[in-house]
Amino acid sequence: MKNQFFFKVISCVLLTFYSGEAISQNHNKWCLIDFERIDVACEIYTDTLSNPNCIWQIGPAKKPNLKYVSSGKYCIITDTINPYPTNDTSYFILRMKEFPVPTSEGFAFINLSVNYMTDSDSLKDYGTLELTTDNGSTWENLLNYSGSLNVDITGQPIELSGFTKKFKQIDITILFETESTLKQFTDSVFFRFGFISDGQNSNRDGLMYDDFRFDASFINGLDERQDLNELIKIFPNPTNHLLTVTWNKENQKDAFEIRIMSLQGKVVLNQIVSGNSGKQLIAVDNLPSGLYLFQALQDGRAFHVEKLVVE
């Protein structure tokens, strides 16, 4: 029954997105939810099972403080006109469909960014952001995450309570290191956005979100030249200054490319190194702290992929 939780008992509102896909060594999928058009790759559900009077609505913002959207005409907001009620807990749920499922081992990552604005009682009324990896049986707090996934959140401090005065952005990246974990994600992982109020009427506007961007990428692992994977070593990892890369120069005599990518898919550093040198030092002290992907490539194909942590 729980495996059909989202499809049978939550009131579904299928929302706006633009989508794209590129297939090469990197398999990518993205969608943009701005509430102006409709398609099928991203879904947002208002949770009317836990609260039949769910206050999340899609429409223009017409409130005293939450009175304009991030772009276009519409947003998702805790009621488009009225202040949020007392003693209320309301959720909506976001899912990306058609994730690029890999055919070999490798690295996959998703990135979710969204603009938000808050106007609430800063003591007791607040927004929540959660993740489920088991189709809704359990939910984990992403804003204070302690689970087993590699989760990186930028945009701190996240202000889902109080008054932000303007739009702010949350940017979440989750890195997967195995095919099995990725398949679990495509089948059963959802994001849940909530707003919770106490018993005191504050006559405030609540919380609004606009312009969701959802990116999903899979980088093929070692489908060829797998014997060379064990020849590349990087250390220290984590690092905050210099990264040392070593390899067996007897087996890797040709020049190759070292590439470091952000989890948003942007190449932040690349160097061509001489294969017969056997060692390369790379300065990473100019990179922001966070998770990255280290790749060694030859002829455009990666023969080594590894997670890199910059502190």
C-alpha positions as CSV (number, residue, x, y, z in Angstrom):
1,M,0.0,0.0,0.0
2,K,2.8,2.4,0.9
3,N,4.4,1.8,-2.5
4,Q,1.3,3.4,-4.0
5,F,1.1,6.2,-1.5
6,F,1.7,9.2,-3.8
7,F,-0.2,7.9,-6.7
8,K,-3.5,7.0,-5.0
9,V,-4.0,9.1,-1.9
10,I,-2.4,12.5,-2.6
11,S,-4.2,15.0,-4.6
12,C,-2.0,15.5,-7.6
13,V,-1.4,18.9,-9.2
14,L,0.7,18.4,-12.3
15,L,2.8,21.5,-12.8
16,T,5.0,23.6,-15.0
17,F,8.4,22.6,-16.3
18,Y,10.6,22.9,-19.3
19,S,12.8,19.8,-19.8
20,G,15.9,18.8,-21.7
21,E,18.1,15.8,-22.1
22,A,21.6,15.2,-23.4
23,I,23.1,11.8,-23.9
24,S,26.9,11.3,-24.2
25,Q,29.3,10.0,-21.6
26,N,27.3,12.2,-19.2
27,H,23.6,11.5,-19.1
28,N,21.6,14.6,-18.1
29,K,18.0,15.5,-17.4
30,W,16.6,18.8,-16.2
31,C,13.3,20.5,-15.7
32,L,12.3,24.0,-14.7
33,I,9.1,24.5,-12.8
34,D,7.9,28.1,-13.1
35,F,4.1,27.4,-13.0
36,E,3.5,28.8,-16.5
37,R,3.3,25.7,-18.6
38,I,2.5,22.0,-18.1
39,D,4.3,18.8,-19.0
40,V,5.1,15.4,-17.4
41,A,8.7,15.1,-16.3
42,C,8.3,16.9,-13.0
43,E,5.4,16.5,-10.7
44,I,4.2,18.4,-7.6
45,Y,1.6,17.0,-5.3
46,T,-0.4,18.8,-2.6
47,D,-0.7,16.4,0.3
48,T,-4.4,16.2,1.1
49,L,-4.0,12.9,2.9
50,S,-2.3,14.3,5.9
51,N,-4.4,17.5,5.7
52,P,-7.6,17.6,3.5
53,N,-7.5,21.4,3.8
54,C,-3.9,21.8,2.6
55,I,-3.2,25.5,2.3
56,W,-0.6,25.3,-0.5
57,Q,-2.0,26.9,-3.6
58,I,-0.8,27.8,-7.1
59,G,-1.5,31.3,-8.4
60,P,-0.4,34.9,-8.2
61,A,0.8,36.3,-4.9
62,K,-1.6,39.0,-3.6
63,K,-0.6,39.4,0.0
64,P,0.7,42.4,2.0
65,N,4.3,41.2,2.1
66,L,4.4,38.2,-0.3
67,K,3.0,40.3,-3.2
68,Y,5.2,39.5,-6.2
69,V,6.6,36.3,-7.7
70,S,10.2,35.5,-8.7
71,S,9.3,35.3,-12.4
72,G,6.2,35.0,-14.6
73,K,2.8,35.3,-12.9
74,Y,2.5,32.4,-10.6
75,C,4.1,30.6,-7.6
76,I,3.2,28.0,-5.0
77,I,2.2,29.8,-1.7
78,T,0.5,29.2,1.6
79,D,-2.8,30.5,0.2
80,T,-2.7,33.2,-2.5
81,I,-4.8,35.7,-0.5
82,N,-5.4,34.8,3.1
83,P,-3.0,34.7,6.1
84,Y,-2.0,31.2,7.1
85,P,-4.3,29.6,9.7
86,T,-3.4,28.5,13.2
87,N,-2.5,24.9,14.2
88,D,-1.9,23.9,10.6
89,T,0.6,21.6,9.0
90,S,0.5,21.5,5.1
91,Y,2.8,19.9,2.6
92,F,3.5,19.7,-1.1
93,I,5.7,17.1,-2.7
94,L,8.1,17.3,-5.6
95,R,9.3,14.4,-7.8
96,M,11.3,14.3,-11.0
97,K,10.4,11.4,-13.3
98,E,12.4,9.8,-16.1
99,F,15.7,10.0,-14.3
100,P,18.6,8.8,-16.6
101,V,19.1,5.3,-15.2
102,P,22.7,4.1,-15.8
103,T,23.7,1.0,-17.6
104,S,27.0,0.7,-15.7
105,E,28.6,1.7,-12.4
106,G,29.5,5.3,-12.0
107,F,28.4,8.5,-10.3
108,A,25.1,10.2,-10.3
109,F,24.0,13.4,-8.8
110,I,20.9,15.5,-8.6
111,N,20.7,19.2,-8.0
112,L,17.6,21.1,-6.8
113,S,17.4,24.9,-6.6
114,V,14.4,27.0,-5.7
115,N,13.7,30.6,-4.9
116,Y,11.6,31.3,-1.7
117,M,10.3,34.2,0.4
118,T,9.1,34.0,4.0
119,D,6.8,36.1,6.2
120,S,5.9,34.3,9.4
121,D,6.1,34.4,13.2
122,S,9.8,33.7,13.8
123,L,9.3,31.8,17.0
124,K,6.8,29.1,16.2
125,D,5.8,29.1,12.5
126,Y,8.2,27.8,10.0
127,G,8.8,25.9,6.8
128,T,10.3,22.4,6.5
129,L,12.2,20.6,3.7
130,E,12.4,16.8,3.9
131,L,13.5,13.8,1.8
132,T,12.2,10.2,1.6
133,T,14.2,7.3,0.1
134,D,11.5,4.7,0.9
135,N,8.4,6.0,-0.9
136,G,7.1,8.0,2.0
137,S,7.5,5.5,4.9
138,T,10.0,7.8,6.6
139,W,11.0,11.4,6.1
140,E,14.4,12.9,6.8
141,N,15.1,16.6,7.6
142,L,17.3,17.9,4.8
143,L,18.0,21.1,6.6
144,N,19.7,19.1,9.4
145,Y,20.6,16.0,7.5
146,S,22.4,13.1,9.2
147,G,21.6,10.2,6.8
148,S,23.8,8.1,4.6
149,L,23.6,10.1,1.4
150,N,26.1,12.7,0.4
151,V,24.1,15.9,0.7
152,D,25.4,19.4,0.2
153,I,23.2,22.5,0.7
154,T,24.2,26.1,-0.2
155,G,22.3,29.3,0.4
156,Q,22.8,29.4,4.2
157,P,21.3,30.5,6.3
158,I,18.1,28.9,5.1
159,E,15.3,31.3,6.4
160,L,12.0,29.4,6.4
161,S,10.8,31.4,9.3
162,G,10.6,35.2,10.0
163,F,10.6,37.8,7.3
164,T,13.2,37.6,4.5
165,K,12.0,40.8,2.7
166,K,13.1,39.5,-0.6
167,F,13.6,36.2,-2.5
168,K,16.4,33.9,-1.4
169,Q,17.6,30.6,-2.9
170,I,18.1,27.1,-1.6
171,D,20.5,24.9,-3.6
172,I,20.7,21.2,-2.8
173,T,23.0,18.6,-4.3
174,I,22.9,14.9,-3.6
175,L,25.6,12.5,-4.9
176,F,25.1,8.8,-5.5
177,E,28.1,6.5,-5.9
178,T,26.5,3.2,-7.0
179,E,24.0,2.0,-9.6
180,S,21.8,0.4,-6.9
181,T,21.4,3.6,-4.9
182,L,20.5,5.5,-8.1
183,K,17.8,2.9,-9.0
184,Q,16.4,3.3,-5.5
185,F,16.2,7.0,-6.0
186,T,14.3,6.8,-9.3
187,D,11.8,4.5,-7.7
188,S,11.1,6.0,-4.4
189,V,12.7,9.4,-3.5
190,F,10.7,12.5,-3.2
191,F,11.2,16.0,-1.7
192,R,8.5,17.3,0.7
193,F,8.1,21.0,1.5
194,G,6.0,21.9,4.5
195,F,4.7,24.8,6.6
196,I,3.8,24.4,10.2
197,S,2.0,27.0,12.4
198,D,1.2,27.1,16.1
199,G,-2.0,28.1,18.0
200,Q,-1.3,31.9,18.0
201,N,-2.8,33.9,15.1
202,S,0.0,36.1,13.8
203,N,-1.9,37.4,10.7
204,R,1.2,36.8,8.5
205,D,1.5,35.8,4.9
206,G,3.5,32.5,5.3
207,L,5.9,31.0,2.7
208,M,6.1,31.0,-1.1
209,Y,8.3,29.1,-3.6
210,D,9.0,29.9,-7.3
211,D,11.3,28.8,-10.1
212,F,12.3,25.2,-9.2
213,R,15.2,23.9,-11.2
214,F,15.8,20.1,-11.1
215,D,19.0,18.7,-12.7
216,A,19.9,15.0,-12.8
217,S,23.2,13.6,-14.2
218,F,24.9,10.3,-14.4
219,I,28.6,10.0,-15.3
220,N,29.5,6.6,-16.7
221,G,32.1,4.8,-14.7
222,L,34.7,2.3,-15.9
223,D,33.1,0.5,-18.8
224,E,36.5,0.6,-20.6
225,R,40.1,0.5,-19.5
226,Q,39.0,-0.6,-16.0
227,D,42.5,-1.9,-15.2
228,L,43.7,1.7,-15.1
229,N,41.3,2.7,-12.4
230,E,43.5,1.3,-9.7
231,L,46.5,3.1,-11.0
232,I,45.2,6.6,-10.2
233,K,45.4,7.8,-6.6
234,I,44.4,11.2,-5.2
235,F,45.3,12.4,-1.7
236,P,44.6,13.9,0.7
237,N,40.9,13.6,0.3
238,P,39.3,15.7,1.9
239,T,41.7,18.5,1.1
240,N,41.8,22.3,1.4
241,H,45.0,23.3,-0.4
242,L,46.9,21.0,-2.6
243,L,45.7,17.8,-4.2
244,T,48.3,15.2,-5.1
245,V,47.5,12.9,-8.1
246,T,49.7,9.9,-8.7
247,W,49.6,7.1,-11.3
248,N,51.7,4.2,-12.6
249,K,53.7,5.9,-15.4
250,E,54.7,2.6,-16.9
251,N,51.1,1.7,-17.7
252,Q,49.9,5.3,-18.4
253,K,52.6,6.8,-20.6
254,D,50.4,9.1,-22.8
255,A,49.2,12.5,-21.7
256,F,45.7,12.7,-20.2
257,E,43.3,15.2,-18.8
258,I,42.5,15.8,-15.2
259,R,39.1,17.4,-14.7
260,I,37.3,18.6,-11.5
261,M,33.5,19.1,-11.8
262,S,31.0,20.7,-9.5
263,L,27.9,18.8,-8.6
264,Q,26.0,21.2,-10.9
265,G,28.0,19.7,-13.8
266,K,30.3,22.7,-14.3
267,V,34.0,22.0,-15.0
268,V,35.8,24.1,-12.4
269,L,39.3,22.9,-13.2
270,N,41.0,21.0,-15.9
271,Q,44.7,20.3,-16.8
272,I,46.5,18.2,-19.4
273,V,49.3,16.2,-17.7
274,S,52.2,14.3,-19.1
275,G,51.7,10.6,-18.6
276,N,55.3,9.8,-18.0
277,S,55.6,12.2,-15.0
278,G,53.7,9.9,-12.6
279,K,52.6,12.8,-10.3
280,Q,50.8,16.1,-10.5
281,L,50.0,18.7,-7.8
282,I,46.8,20.6,-8.2
283,A,45.9,23.7,-6.2
284,V,42.3,23.6,-5.0
285,D,42.4,26.4,-2.4
286,N,40.4,28.7,-4.7
287,L,37.5,26.3,-4.9
288,P,34.5,26.8,-2.5
289,S,34.1,24.1,0.1
290,G,31.9,21.2,-1.0
291,L,31.6,18.0,-3.0
292,Y,33.2,17.6,-6.4
293,L,33.9,14.9,-8.9
294,F,37.5,14.2,-9.9
295,Q,37.9,12.6,-13.4
296,A,40.9,11.3,-15.4
297,L,40.1,11.3,-19.1
298,Q,41.8,10.2,-22.3
299,D,40.3,10.7,-25.8
300,G,37.3,12.3,-24.1
301,R,36.4,9.2,-22.0
302,A,36.8,8.9,-18.3
303,F,38.9,6.0,-17.0
304,H,38.8,7.2,-13.4
305,V,36.0,8.9,-11.5
306,E,36.1,9.7,-7.8
307,K,34.4,11.9,-5.2
308,L,36.5,14.8,-4.0
309,V,35.8,16.8,-0.9
310,V,37.2,20.4,-0.6
311,E,37.1,21.7,3.0
